[in-house]
Amino acid sequence: MSLYKRGTKEAILLNIETAINAVSGIGFVDWQRVYDQSITRDRYPFMFINDVRTDKIKMLKDITKNTFMVGLVGGVWGEEIDGVMENLGTKLNTFVESIKDAVIADRSRGGEAYTTDLTTIETDAGNRYPQAIFVIMVNIIFFSAE
């Protein structure tokens, strides 16, 4: 008998997708994509959920500790409003904050995980103007039978 509920990668990824889809104004969410080449302007802001790596440590006969790394790749598109281009950095930071808040609002991933932490946030600093891209690395610890 274990002290923690045993989770699955699939349930955790689905929980993350649900949290991101709840963010106001999100245009597109998909799994396992790295580049935004086929994403049209109407699908911004977008997010890709990438299953990066899982490290396993056998704890007891019937329980394994999983350290699951997930990469969230997102992008925003700057718009011209009344002849003035909006501040791309502000738009990017606002969207990053909303994604961060959505992901860590439920650190247990609906009871599937022991904890969830954001480890890295990187942005492209607008070098693809009027687009801006960011990556958030999420570290999730959960327990499983294998």
Backbone as JSON, one array per atom type, in Angstrom:
{
  "sequence": "MSLYKRGTKEAILLNIETAINAVSGIGFVDWQRVYDQSITRDRYPFMFINDVRTDKIKMLKDITKNTFMVGLVGGVWGEEIDGVMENLGTKLNTFVESIKDAVIADRSRGGEAYTTDLTTIETDAGNRYPQAIFVIMVNIIFFSAE",
  "N": [[0.84, -1.18, 0.0], [0.57, 2.19, -0.86], [1.51, 5.57, 0.07], [0.9, 7.68, -1.57], [-1.19, 8.59, -4.31], [-1.07, 6.74, -7.3], [0.1, 7.91, -10.33], [-0.24, 8.7, -13.89], [1.6, 9.42, -16.88], [0.04, 10.19, -19.06], [-2.42, 11.05, -17.92], [-1.48, 13.23, -16.47], [-0.45, 14.91, -18.5], [-2.83, 15.44, -19.85], [-4.18, 16.85, -17.86], [-2.56, 19.14, -17.71], [-2.98, 20.16, -20.29], [-5.74, 20.75, -20.11], [-5.67, 22.75, -18.14], [-4.23, 24.76, -19.5], [-5.9, 25.24, -21.7], [-7.94, 26.56, -20.41], [-7.06, 29.13, -20.11], [-7.71, 32.48, -20.74], [-8.33, 33.66, -23.99], [-6.6, 31.95, -25.38], [-5.43, 30.57, -28.4], [-4.71, 28.17, -29.66], [-3.87, 24.85, -28.84], [-1.65, 22.16, -28.7], [-0.08, 18.9, -28.8], [3.29, 17.73, -28.55], [4.74, 19.24, -30.52], [7.27, 21.27, -31.94], [7.99, 23.46, -33.5], [6.43, 26.38, -34.86], [5.61, 26.49, -37.52], [3.36, 25.77, -39.13], [1.33, 27.13, -37.98], [-1.18, 29.38, -38.22], [-1.83, 32.93, -38.23], [-4.26, 33.44, -36.95], [-4.34, 31.57, -34.95], [-2.87, 32.34, -32.8], [-2.63, 33.47, -29.4], [-0.51, 30.6, -29.01], [0.13, 27.22, -27.8], [2.36, 24.53, -27.31], [2.61, 21.3, -25.99], [5.12, 19.44, -24.77], [6.38, 16.28, -24.19], [9.19, 15.7, -22.57], [11.17, 14.23, -21.0], [11.49, 11.37, -18.83], [12.59, 10.4, -15.73], [13.24, 7.58, -13.78], [13.07, 6.13, -10.54], [13.27, 3.33, -8.64], [11.52, 2.9, -5.74], [10.3, 1.31, -3.74], [9.2, -2.11, -3.55], [6.78, -2.07, -4.96], [6.51, 0.52, -5.95], [7.42, 3.33, -7.89], [9.32, 6.25, -8.23], [8.79, 8.93, -10.3], [10.33, 11.39, -12.2], [9.25, 13.75, -14.15], [9.72, 15.58, -17.0], [8.39, 18.29, -18.68], [8.04, 20.25, -21.54], [6.82, 23.39, -22.31], [5.93, 25.14, -25.05], [5.33, 28.26, -26.33], [3.64, 30.98, -28.04], [3.11, 34.41, -29.03], [1.47, 36.99, -30.92], [2.1, 40.17, -32.02], [-0.12, 42.91, -32.33], [-1.43, 45.52, -34.41], [-2.91, 48.36, -33.2], [-5.16, 50.84, -33.71], [-3.3, 52.1, -35.42], [-0.96, 51.91, -33.99], [1.63, 49.86, -32.95], [1.28, 47.27, -30.64], [2.99, 46.74, -27.5], [5.21, 44.26, -27.73], [6.77, 42.86, -25.87], [5.38, 43.3, -23.46], [2.95, 42.04, -24.06], [3.83, 39.4, -24.41], [4.93, 38.84, -21.83], [2.62, 39.07, -20.24], [1.09, 36.95, -21.23], [2.79, 34.75, -20.67], [2.79, 34.87, -17.86], [0.08, 34.25, -17.36], [-0.03, 31.61, -18.29], [1.86, 30.38, -16.58], [0.54, 30.77, -14.09], [-1.77, 29.24, -14.54], [-0.71, 26.65, -14.84], [0.61, 26.1, -12.39], [-1.44, 26.33, -10.6], [-2.7, 24.01, -9.82], [-0.81, 22.0, -8.38], [-0.78, 19.3, -7.88], [-1.77, 18.11, -10.1], [-4.47, 17.3, -10.44], [-4.53, 15.34, -8.52], [-2.9, 13.38, -9.54], [-0.18, 13.74, -9.37], [2.7, 14.22, -7.24], [4.02, 16.66, -6.9], [4.43, 19.8, -8.7], [6.65, 21.82, -10.42], [7.93, 24.84, -11.82], [10.77, 25.11, -13.73], [12.41, 26.48, -15.59], [12.2, 29.41, -17.56], [12.25, 30.74, -20.68], [12.62, 33.28, -23.16], [12.33, 34.58, -26.53], [12.94, 37.18, -26.86], [11.74, 38.77, -28.8], [12.91, 38.48, -31.37], [11.72, 37.54, -33.62], [9.9, 39.31, -34.56], [6.69, 40.31, -35.79], [6.2, 38.33, -33.9], [6.53, 36.51, -30.82], [8.21, 34.11, -28.94], [8.22, 31.59, -26.39], [9.59, 29.37, -23.87], [8.69, 27.15, -21.36], [9.86, 25.16, -18.83], [8.69, 22.38, -17.12], [8.71, 20.58, -14.17], [7.67, 17.59, -12.92], [6.79, 15.51, -10.3], [5.82, 12.25, -9.79], [4.27, 9.2, -8.65], [4.36, 5.73, -9.51], [3.41, 2.33, -10.49], [5.33, 1.13, -11.98]],
  "CA": [[0.0, 0.0, 0.0], [1.4, 3.4, -0.95], [0.99, 6.78, 0.7], [0.49, 8.61, -2.61], [-1.89, 8.03, -5.45], [-0.2, 6.48, -8.44], [-0.32, 8.68, -11.49], [0.24, 8.31, -15.22], [2.02, 10.54, -17.71], [-1.08, 10.6, -19.91], [-3.36, 11.84, -17.12], [-0.81, 14.48, -16.12], [-0.43, 15.75, -19.7], [-4.21, 15.87, -20.09], [-4.46, 17.88, -16.86], [-1.86, 20.36, -18.15], [-3.71, 20.68, -21.46], [-6.99, 21.34, -19.63], [-5.34, 24.01, -17.46], [-3.83, 25.75, -20.51], [-7.09, 25.57, -22.48], [-8.78, 27.45, -19.61], [-6.5, 30.49, -20.14], [-8.5, 33.36, -21.59], [-7.74, 34.13, -25.23], [-5.72, 30.98, -26.02], [-5.88, 30.3, -29.75], [-4.4, 26.83, -30.16], [-3.07, 24.0, -27.96], [-1.38, 20.87, -29.33], [0.95, 18.12, -28.12], [4.47, 17.2, -29.22], [5.24, 20.03, -31.64], [8.36, 22.13, -31.51], [8.02, 24.69, -34.28], [5.12, 26.96, -35.15], [5.58, 26.79, -38.95], [2.05, 25.63, -39.76], [0.36, 27.85, -37.17], [-1.58, 30.63, -38.86], [-1.94, 34.07, -37.33], [-5.5, 33.37, -36.15], [-4.18, 30.59, -33.88], [-2.07, 32.93, -31.73], [-1.46, 32.81, -28.84], [-0.55, 29.14, -29.09], [0.95, 26.44, -26.86], [2.65, 23.13, -27.57], [2.97, 20.56, -24.78], [6.1, 18.45, -25.21], [6.86, 15.28, -23.23], [10.63, 15.77, -22.8], [11.96, 13.15, -20.41], [11.05, 10.81, -17.55], [13.6, 9.65, -14.98], [12.56, 6.69, -12.83], [13.83, 5.54, -9.44], [12.49, 2.33, -7.92], [11.55, 3.26, -4.33], [9.92, 0.11, -3.01], [8.86, -3.22, -4.44], [5.62, -1.77, -5.81], [6.35, 1.94, -6.24], [8.51, 4.0, -8.6], [9.26, 7.71, -8.27], [9.02, 9.43, -11.65], [10.57, 12.81, -12.38], [8.73, 13.94, -15.51], [10.0, 16.92, -17.51], [7.5, 18.69, -19.77], [8.35, 21.55, -22.12], [5.69, 24.15, -22.86], [6.41, 26.12, -26.03], [4.2, 29.12, -26.65], [3.92, 32.16, -28.83], [2.12, 35.47, -29.17], [1.62, 37.81, -32.12], [1.8, 41.57, -31.77], [-1.16, 43.47, -33.19], [-1.48, 46.97, -34.57], [-4.18, 48.87, -32.7], [-5.28, 52.27, -34.03], [-2.07, 52.56, -36.05], [0.18, 51.78, -33.09], [1.96, 48.46, -32.65], [1.3, 47.03, -29.19], [4.28, 46.36, -26.96], [5.31, 42.8, -27.83], [7.29, 42.35, -24.6], [4.29, 43.31, -22.48], [2.0, 41.0, -24.44], [4.48, 38.13, -24.12], [5.01, 38.66, -20.38], [1.26, 38.84, -19.73], [0.68, 35.58, -21.59], [3.63, 33.83, -19.89], [2.27, 34.87, -16.49], [-1.19, 33.53, -17.31], [0.27, 30.18, -18.44], [2.48, 29.98, -15.31], [-0.5, 30.7, -13.07], [-2.66, 28.1, -14.85], [-0.01, 25.38, -14.63], [0.92, 25.82, -10.98], [-2.64, 26.44, -9.77], [-2.95, 22.67, -9.28], [0.49, 21.33, -8.4], [-0.96, 17.84, -7.8], [-2.29, 17.67, -11.4], [-5.73, 16.58, -10.23], [-4.26, 14.18, -7.67], [-2.04, 12.42, -10.25], [1.24, 14.02, -9.12], [3.1, 14.63, -5.9], [4.25, 18.1, -6.98], [4.74, 20.39, -9.99], [7.47, 23.03, -10.29], [8.45, 25.44, -13.04], [12.21, 25.17, -13.53], [13.06, 27.42, -16.5], [11.38, 30.17, -18.5], [13.11, 31.45, -21.64], [11.9, 33.96, -24.23], [13.18, 34.91, -27.67], [13.16, 38.64, -26.82], [11.15, 39.43, -29.95], [13.72, 38.47, -32.59], [10.87, 37.11, -34.74], [8.87, 40.34, -34.58], [5.84, 40.63, -34.64], [5.95, 37.16, -33.07], [7.43, 36.27, -29.7], [8.12, 32.71, -28.55], [8.8, 31.3, -25.09], [9.62, 27.98, -23.42], [8.61, 26.94, -19.92], [10.14, 23.78, -18.46], [7.9, 21.99, -15.96], [9.2, 19.37, -13.54], [6.56, 16.97, -12.2], [7.12, 14.26, -9.62], [4.66, 11.4, -9.5], [4.59, 7.82, -8.3], [3.67, 4.74, -10.33], [3.72, 0.94, -10.17], [6.56, 0.78, -12.72]],
  "C": [[0.89, 1.25, 0.0], [0.71, 4.59, -0.3], [0.44, 7.77, -0.33], [-0.25, 7.88, -3.71], [-0.9, 7.8, -6.58], [-0.76, 7.18, -9.66], [0.2, 8.1, -12.79], [0.63, 9.57, -15.99], [0.85, 11.08, -18.53], [-2.07, 11.47, -19.15], [-2.76, 13.19, -16.75], [-0.78, 15.43, -17.32], [-1.83, 16.27, -20.03], [-4.6, 16.97, -19.11], [-3.79, 19.2, -17.24], [-2.58, 20.99, -19.34], [-5.01, 21.37, -21.03], [-6.73, 22.67, -18.95], [-5.0, 25.1, -18.47], [-5.03, 26.19, -21.34], [-8.02, 26.54, -21.73], [-8.27, 28.89, -19.6], [-7.28, 31.32, -21.16], [-7.7, 33.78, -22.83], [-6.82, 33.14, -25.92], [-6.29, 30.61, -27.39], [-5.73, 28.86, -30.18], [-3.53, 26.11, -29.15], [-2.9, 22.66, -28.66], [-0.27, 20.17, -28.55], [2.08, 17.81, -29.08], [4.87, 17.93, -30.5], [6.34, 20.93, -31.11], [8.3, 23.47, -32.23], [6.62, 25.1, -34.69], [4.89, 27.19, -36.65], [4.2, 26.69, -39.59], [0.95, 26.33, -38.95], [0.07, 29.19, -37.84], [-1.83, 31.71, -37.8], [-3.18, 34.01, -36.44], [-5.41, 32.36, -35.0], [-3.26, 31.08, -32.77], [-3.0, 33.48, -30.67], [-1.64, 31.29, -28.86], [0.33, 28.51, -28.03], [1.13, 25.04, -27.42], [3.09, 22.5, -26.26], [3.87, 19.41, -25.21], [6.57, 17.58, -24.05], [8.36, 15.14, -23.46], [11.37, 14.54, -22.29], [11.3, 12.66, -19.13], [12.2, 10.03, -16.95], [12.88, 8.86, -13.91], [13.54, 6.17, -11.79], [12.9, 4.57, -8.7], [12.64, 2.61, -6.43], [11.31, 2.04, -3.44], [9.55, -0.95, -4.03], [7.75, -2.83, -5.44], [5.46, -0.28, -6.14], [7.63, 2.53, -6.86], [8.27, 5.51, -8.55], [9.66, 8.15, -9.67], [9.25, 10.94, -11.6], [10.33, 13.07, -13.86], [8.96, 15.39, -15.93], [9.1, 17.17, -18.73], [7.92, 20.07, -20.23], [7.09, 22.18, -22.7], [6.26, 25.22, -23.78], [5.21, 26.95, -26.46], [4.62, 30.32, -27.46], [2.76, 33.13, -28.85], [2.44, 36.25, -30.45], [1.23, 39.23, -31.77], [0.81, 42.11, -32.79], [-1.0, 44.99, -33.29], [-2.86, 47.44, -34.15], [-4.2, 50.38, -32.9], [-3.97, 52.84, -34.56], [-0.82, 52.46, -35.2], [0.4, 50.31, -32.78], [2.01, 48.27, -31.14], [2.68, 46.56, -28.75], [4.35, 44.83, -26.89], [5.82, 42.19, -26.53], [6.21, 42.27, -23.53], [3.3, 42.2, -22.78], [2.57, 39.61, -24.1], [4.5, 37.86, -22.61], [3.64, 38.39, -19.76], [0.81, 37.42, -20.02], [1.48, 34.54, -20.81], [3.11, 33.74, -18.46], [0.96, 34.09, -16.38], [-0.99, 32.02, -17.46], [0.9, 29.65, -17.15], [1.42, 29.79, -14.23], [-1.41, 29.5, -13.29], [-2.0, 26.77, -14.52], [0.23, 25.1, -13.15], [-0.29, 25.97, -10.05], [-2.98, 25.1, -9.13], [-1.65, 21.88, -9.38], [0.36, 19.8, -8.34], [-1.53, 17.26, -9.09], [-3.53, 16.81, -11.22], [-5.54, 15.33, -9.38], [-3.35, 13.15, -8.31], [-0.57, 12.57, -9.89], [1.46, 14.39, -7.66], [3.33, 16.14, -5.88], [4.57, 18.5, -8.42], [5.53, 21.68, -9.74], [7.88, 23.53, -11.67], [9.95, 25.64, -12.83], [12.9, 26.23, -14.38], [12.0, 28.12, -17.34], [12.34, 30.96, -19.38], [12.23, 32.08, -22.71], [12.88, 34.29, -25.35], [13.45, 36.4, -27.79], [12.71, 39.34, -28.1], [11.96, 39.41, -31.22], [12.95, 37.95, -33.8], [9.7, 38.08, -34.93], [8.03, 40.25, -35.85], [5.44, 39.4, -33.81], [6.94, 37.14, -31.9], [7.16, 34.85, -29.2], [8.75, 32.55, -27.17], [8.76, 29.8, -24.81], [9.57, 27.98, -21.9], [8.88, 25.46, -19.67], [9.43, 23.48, -17.14], [8.42, 20.66, -15.46], [8.09, 18.81, -12.66], [7.06, 15.68, -11.57], [5.83, 13.51, -9.36], [5.14, 9.97, -9.24], [3.76, 6.87, -9.15], [4.08, 3.34, -9.9], [5.01, 0.52, -10.86], [7.43, 1.99, -12.89]]
}
